[in-house]
Amino acid sequence: GGGYPQGLKEEAIPLLARIIAVIDAYDAMTHDRPYRKRLSRQAALAELQRCAGRQFDPRLVSIFTEIMQTQTMACERGKKGDSADNTI
C-alpha cells in the first residue's frame, strides 16, 4: 500500500499492524458481505499470496498460510471428513 497516512513502507510499518492487515483481509474474504459471497479458505489464501510483497508482508503471508493449512488439516482429521469452519 501507500502507507497512508504517514507514508510508511515495508519494515517501517509496525509489525503488529502488518500482522493485523493479513488477518483482517483473510477474515473479510472468508465471510459473506452484502456485496459478495465469502471465498473458500484456499481462495482467500491464494489471494493473500497474490498480494504478498505489494499489499502484505510476504514473510507474514507465508507464515499465516502455513498456520492456516496446518489448522485446516488438523480440523479435518479431528472431524473425520467434516469441513473446518472459517473462524480464525
N, C-alpha and C positions, 0 to 999 in steps of 0.2 A: 504494500500500500504506500501511500504518500506520507505516512507518519503524522497525519493530522491529529492534533492541532500544532504540535511542536516541531514537526519536520523530522522526527526521529526515524532512523533506519536501522535495520538489522540488529546488531548486538546492543545498540543504544536504547532499543525498546526494552523495558524491564522484562525479565524472564517470566514473571507471573502474568504479565499482560500477553505475552506471546503464547503461553500455555492456555490461558482463558480464550484467546482468539480461536485456537484449534478446537477446543471443547465446545465452545459456543456455536461455531459453524457446524460441527458434526451434529449437535443437538438440534439445531434449526433444520438441517437437511433430513433428519430421521424422524421428524414429527410433522403431521399434517398441518398445513397452513391454509387460510381461507383462499389463497390464490394458487395452491398446488398441493398435490398429494406428496406424502413423505417418500424419500428414497430408501432403498434397501441399505442395510449396513455396508455391503460390498460397494454399492454405487456411491455412497457417501464417502467411504474411504478412498475410492478411486478419484473422486473429485478433490479431496484434500491433497492427494498425491499430485494431481494435475496442477494444483495451485501452489505446491511447495516450491519455495525459492522466490516466488513473486509475492504472494499474499501471506504465506505462512512460513515459519521457520522450518526448513527441511528436516533438520535433526528431530525436532519435536513431532513433526508429522510421522516420521519413521518410527519413533518410539510409541506414539499413540496408536498407530496402525498395528504394530506388533502386540501391544497390550490388548487391543480390541479383538484381534484374531485369536489370541490365546484365550481370552474370556469366552468368546463365541464357541470355540472348540470344547472348553470345559463345561459350558452350559449345555451344549448338545449332548455330550457324554452323560452328564448328570440327569438330563431329562429323557434320555433314551429315545431320541427322534423328534421331540418337541422342539420347535424353533425358539431361539432365545429372544427375549423382548428387546426393545430398543433403548432401555434405560441405561444410563452410564453408571 
